[in-house]
């Protein structure tokens, strides 16, 4: 059935959800410069930023194009040709044509998370949802694009050759969840083209798992008013954030009992961080043990006690040397692995 996509907000005909991480400020600035004020979409933007970072992205985007950009306020009504930028440490979501800011569980260690925004617009707007994934690393947003497509929305990825960090749009392409690809300065034209189409509203079966994940993202801080066991089966892994058990929603998608969400790639990255931390603790402990052993040997003076302490110190120094050499030999050459 062909329907008029206009909703209760007058001329608003849909929502464009935009996600980025590393290299995202440049991509967002370029994209914003190409957005037309006569396209009747509201735009929601999430960029991975630390929780304590200053909220200046809206001012940067506002200077780049014709559309006004503001830092999102909880409860704000979505208006066409306006850009709403996520705040640090809050998920940016939508419900009833309004902005929802939430301190729900982190996803892939992020809040705001791209997947959370994309799922939310998929649930709220169905075929009138458009997801845009720009420059970044790892894969936050890929599952969210899949959710948008599952509700008959449209997905766009920045052309990898145009992205400062191509991993994020590449991962979306490889997962088969992109309808279109375009350079950042061409996405505005793509959106204008999409706004002129007639939208069909086919019958789509409800997706309880998608709706539950959206409710989890909307939950208040430390809420337990949900049961993630409905999402999948025990995975045998634990959550890096809380050490709780993770359920496997799919082969590459996990949630813990209090709601933290992880993709397989992000989970591997978190394990790397844990291992690095454990190895540094081992190096430090061996150094301290060797120093303390030498000090105790000196205080004991000549004799068997001194020999015992010196032997302990020598053992620790040998272990430290072996560990340091092996770590140096096998340390990966890492680029920017975070968004």
Helices and strands as residue ranges (DSSP letters): E 2-3, E 14-20, H 24-33, E 41-47, H 57-62, E 68-71, E 82-85, E 91-95, E 98-102, H 114-125, G 126-128, E 129-133, H 142-150, E 154-158, G 160-162, H 167-174, E 180-182, G 184-186, H 187-195, E 199-200, H 208-218, G 228-230, E 233-238, E 245-250, E 253-256, E 261-263, H 264-300, H 304-330
